[in-house]
Amino acid sequence: MTAHGASREALTAARERLDALTDSTSVDAARLADELAAVTALLHREVGLRRVLTDPAQSGEAKAALVQRLLGSQVGGHTVDLVSGMVRSRWSQPRDLVDALEELADTADLTAAQRAGELDDVEDELFRFGRIVSSSTGLRAALTDQAASTSAKTELLHRLLGGRARPSTERLVTRLVTAPRGRSLESGLESLSKLAADRRDRMVAVVTSAVPLSDTQKQRLGAALAKLYGRRMHLNLDVDPEVVGGIRVQVGDEVINGSIADRLEDAARRMAS
């Protein structure tokens, strides 16, 4: 989510509250994710309600009380407390609140994966699923078909991912496919990948090489990129024999091209400096 002005501050506060809450191992992060996703769906559907909950003319306490009345018997106390805190904040526009809730739901699921020691696997599975979708027009069409029912898409994803991917991966992808909220499948998967990397304070580098990289090459490249960008780097690896120069590295909007030998030689120089 890209937020501006008041929404940026509100989102930062919401992220901090979620982190503080999920630091407690007694909190079921996966359940929290499901409940936050349900609230996201509700506010996405009920335009009038989200306008009321972001109306700057209404007091924060009045909006929090409304949340308690509406959600108190539907979701757990942790979810009610999080949403109440969010509506007390000021949002630049109503949609920003819904986008923020969606991000918190995804983050809670990634936290569940992190607790289970599966976050790296989830990152890799999201990346690989994106590659599968991009290479199969039929699959992409089935997953983005607006005429297809939610249950049909959910069943298709379960056949594809059930037992093959981590539970958090399946939940994240299923929510994205069944409730895209105007996002393309590709951009949604990219956002999830970045969010997963942020859980470990790492950036994502998409590395496409003409031949598979050795473990030593991956370590050198990762170390060089981490030094270059000042953050830990998660490498999403892909192989394309036709890649120009032997290797292509993309970090955000920046693309680095060059031969494997040249890049690794540069990596070695950076590590030595």
Legacy VTK file of the C-alpha trace (Angstrom):
# vtk DataFile Version 3.0
C-alpha trace
ASCII
DATASET POLYDATA
POINTS 273 float
0.000 0.000 0.000
1.272 3.470 -0.943
-0.153 5.973 1.525
0.116 9.740 1.646
-0.348 12.402 4.297
-2.642 11.475 7.156
-3.082 7.928 5.859
0.675 7.321 5.987
0.747 8.193 9.689
-2.364 6.120 10.380
-0.895 3.119 8.552
2.394 3.388 10.451
0.507 3.412 13.749
-1.608 0.425 12.671
1.485 -1.557 11.696
3.043 -0.834 15.086
-0.099 -1.964 16.912
-0.202 -5.174 14.893
3.477 -5.888 15.590
2.977 -5.282 19.298
-0.038 -7.593 19.322
1.552 -10.426 17.348
4.706 -10.293 19.470
2.609 -12.278 21.938
2.712 -15.958 21.072
-0.720 -16.356 22.685
-2.283 -14.505 19.742
-3.424 -16.766 16.895
-1.966 -14.831 13.953
-3.710 -16.958 11.306
-7.116 -16.406 12.928
-6.349 -12.711 13.226
-5.544 -12.655 9.502
-8.857 -14.290 8.609
-10.828 -11.868 10.759
-9.040 -8.804 9.404
-9.696 -10.096 5.886
-13.403 -10.445 6.731
-13.510 -6.838 7.952
-11.698 -5.767 4.776
-14.366 -7.485 2.667
-17.136 -5.860 4.702
-15.784 -2.330 4.306
-14.970 -2.890 0.644
-18.587 -3.895 0.080
-20.242 -1.292 2.334
-19.188 2.057 0.890
-21.361 4.058 3.260
-19.933 2.350 6.322
-16.323 3.001 5.386
-17.163 6.643 4.757
-18.673 6.930 8.226
-15.643 5.239 9.800
-13.246 7.669 8.099
-15.388 10.818 8.481
-13.155 13.473 10.107
-16.278 15.238 11.412
-17.008 12.243 13.682
-15.022 11.754 16.875
-12.617 8.853 17.088
-14.396 7.470 20.122
-17.756 7.530 18.358
-16.295 5.614 15.412
-14.599 3.117 17.725
-17.895 2.567 19.544
-19.581 1.853 16.205
-16.904 -0.726 15.411
-17.528 -2.378 18.772
-21.278 -2.571 18.125
-20.874 -3.926 14.616
-17.992 -6.358 15.130
-18.001 -7.204 18.811
-20.021 -10.384 18.359
-18.544 -11.291 14.963
-14.758 -11.333 15.507
-12.322 -11.668 18.397
-11.345 -8.935 20.800
-7.896 -8.472 19.280
-9.414 -7.731 15.876
-11.967 -5.324 17.369
-9.177 -3.499 19.236
-7.050 -3.195 16.091
-9.890 -1.897 13.940
-11.031 0.469 16.695
-7.567 1.943 16.875
-7.496 2.384 13.119
-10.800 4.265 12.931
-9.628 6.609 15.671
-6.876 7.700 13.279
-7.352 10.161 10.442
-7.373 8.800 6.875
-6.887 10.865 3.724
-9.624 8.924 1.924
-11.959 6.047 2.854
-10.277 3.506 0.577
-6.996 3.938 2.453
-8.536 2.369 5.559
-9.599 -0.696 3.581
-6.202 -1.006 1.904
-4.533 -0.816 5.312
-6.782 -3.529 6.740
-5.937 -5.760 3.810
-2.225 -5.220 4.399
-2.578 -6.046 8.097
-4.438 -9.259 7.230
-1.631 -10.323 4.894
1.018 -9.336 7.440
-0.702 -11.389 10.135
-0.627 -14.444 7.868
3.062 -13.866 7.148
3.658 -13.577 10.886
2.027 -16.991 11.318
4.426 -18.362 8.703
7.379 -16.697 10.422
6.454 -18.277 13.765
6.305 -21.677 12.082
9.750 -21.140 10.551
8.196 -21.123 7.069
8.556 -17.511 5.970
11.385 -18.224 3.526
9.318 -21.027 2.002
6.292 -18.750 1.659
8.387 -16.098 -0.084
9.699 -18.656 -2.548
6.258 -20.192 -3.128
4.690 -16.811 -3.882
7.433 -16.131 -6.399
7.154 -19.529 -8.061
3.370 -19.268 -8.245
3.742 -15.912 -9.970
6.047 -17.495 -12.520
3.594 -20.334 -13.133
0.745 -17.879 -13.688
2.792 -15.734 -16.063
3.676 -18.776 -18.162
0.128 -20.186 -18.378
-2.466 -17.995 -20.065
-5.136 -20.621 -19.404
-4.502 -20.679 -15.672
-4.384 -16.903 -15.460
-7.664 -16.683 -17.353
-9.326 -19.158 -14.981
-8.105 -17.324 -11.887
-9.148 -13.886 -13.130
-12.455 -14.862 -14.751
-15.034 -12.496 -13.259
-17.824 -14.907 -14.156
-16.282 -17.744 -12.125
-17.561 -18.213 -8.582
-15.447 -17.723 -5.500
-15.901 -21.382 -4.583
-14.699 -22.503 -8.017
-11.558 -20.399 -7.784
-10.921 -21.552 -4.225
-11.245 -25.186 -5.277
-8.902 -24.664 -8.224
-6.277 -23.084 -5.986
-6.631 -25.870 -3.447
-5.996 -28.429 -6.187
-2.923 -26.485 -7.260
-1.488 -25.598 -3.863
-3.054 -27.921 -1.286
-0.333 -30.145 0.163
2.272 -28.561 -2.137
2.536 -25.116 -0.550
2.535 -23.843 3.012
-0.911 -23.045 4.489
-0.064 -19.338 4.678
0.798 -19.304 0.976
-2.511 -20.903 0.050
-4.475 -18.483 2.225
-2.663 -15.425 0.847
-3.082 -16.449 -2.787
-6.709 -17.474 -2.289
-7.593 -14.091 -0.774
-5.851 -12.289 -3.601
-7.604 -14.310 -6.308
-11.081 -14.262 -4.762
-10.967 -10.632 -3.594
-8.572 -8.753 -5.893
-10.150 -5.347 -5.157
-9.108 -3.901 -8.483
-5.560 -5.280 -8.455
-4.125 -7.414 -11.219
-3.005 -10.868 -10.181
0.602 -9.983 -11.023
0.685 -6.759 -9.017
-1.014 -8.464 -6.077
1.570 -11.256 -6.003
4.365 -8.698 -6.254
2.939 -6.784 -3.294
2.703 -9.971 -1.246
6.302 -10.843 -2.075
7.505 -7.421 -0.963
5.458 -7.640 2.216
6.977 -11.035 2.982
10.471 -9.629 2.510
9.667 -6.706 4.788
8.897 -9.152 7.584
12.618 -9.830 7.709
13.570 -6.261 6.831
14.846 -7.431 3.498
14.476 -6.234 -0.044
13.533 -8.544 -2.905
15.877 -9.003 -5.839
14.500 -10.897 -8.840
17.527 -12.626 -10.371
17.178 -14.117 -13.841
20.243 -16.001 -15.075
21.057 -17.925 -18.237
22.150 -20.918 -16.142
21.383 -21.838 -12.510
23.645 -20.067 -10.029
25.799 -22.095 -7.677
25.394 -21.685 -3.922
28.630 -19.701 -3.827
27.453 -17.396 -6.593
24.127 -16.823 -4.847
25.880 -16.000 -1.577
28.271 -13.566 -3.255
25.524 -11.867 -5.209
23.284 -11.601 -2.155
26.099 -10.126 -0.073
26.999 -7.626 -2.789
23.417 -6.472 -3.215
22.941 -6.204 0.543
26.000 -3.982 0.771
24.885 -1.915 -2.207
21.361 -1.282 -0.862
22.113 -1.335 2.851
19.493 -4.001 3.632
19.306 -7.773 3.721
18.329 -9.141 0.354
16.042 -12.024 -0.534
16.853 -13.514 -3.951
13.999 -14.792 -6.102
15.764 -16.949 -8.671
14.655 -17.724 -12.198
16.425 -19.267 -15.191
16.061 -18.005 -18.762
18.664 -19.220 -21.305
17.935 -16.165 -23.463
18.658 -13.524 -20.828
20.972 -10.896 -22.280
24.448 -10.797 -20.727
23.960 -13.956 -18.684
22.163 -12.373 -15.751
19.526 -9.773 -14.954
18.883 -8.409 -11.471
15.854 -6.275 -10.652
15.456 -4.537 -7.291
12.281 -2.492 -7.252
12.347 -0.366 -10.398
16.119 -0.655 -10.838
17.508 -3.204 -13.278
21.132 -4.365 -13.295
22.369 -6.246 -16.338
25.717 -7.913 -16.983
27.467 -11.218 -17.379
27.627 -13.546 -14.411
31.400 -13.273 -14.329
31.320 -9.469 -14.378
28.660 -9.268 -11.679
30.424 -11.720 -9.396
33.746 -9.999 -9.918
32.060 -6.740 -8.945
30.500 -8.502 -5.959
33.889 -9.674 -4.794
35.285 -6.135 -5.075
32.391 -4.754 -3.051
32.845 -7.349 -0.341
36.551 -6.608 -0.132
36.100 -2.810 0.073
LINES 1 274
273 0 1 2 3 4 5 6 7 8 9 10 11 12 13 14 15 16 17 18 19 20 21 22 23 24 25 26 27 28 29 30 31 32 33 34 35 36 37 38 39 40 41 42 43 44 45 46 47 48 49 50 51 52 53 54 55 56 57 58 59 60 61 62 63 64 65 66 67 68 69 70 71 72 73 74 75 76 77 78 79 80 81 82 83 84 85 86 87 88 89 90 91 92 93 94 95 96 97 98 99 100 101 102 103 104 105 106 107 108 109 110 111 112 113 114 115 116 117 118 119 120 121 122 123 124 125 126 127 128 129 130 131 132 133 134 135 136 137 138 139 140 141 142 143 144 145 146 147 148 149 150 151 152 153 154 155 156 157 158 159 160 161 162 163 164 165 166 167 168 169 170 171 172 173 174 175 176 177 178 179 180 181 182 183 184 185 186 187 188 189 190 191 192 193 194 195 196 197 198 199 200 201 202 203 204 205 206 207 208 209 210 211 212 213 214 215 216 217 218 219 220 221 222 223 224 225 226 227 228 229 230 231 232 233 234 235 236 237 238 239 240 241 242 243 244 245 246 247 248 249 250 251 252 253 254 255 256 257 258 259 260 261 262 263 264 265 266 267 268 269 270 271 272
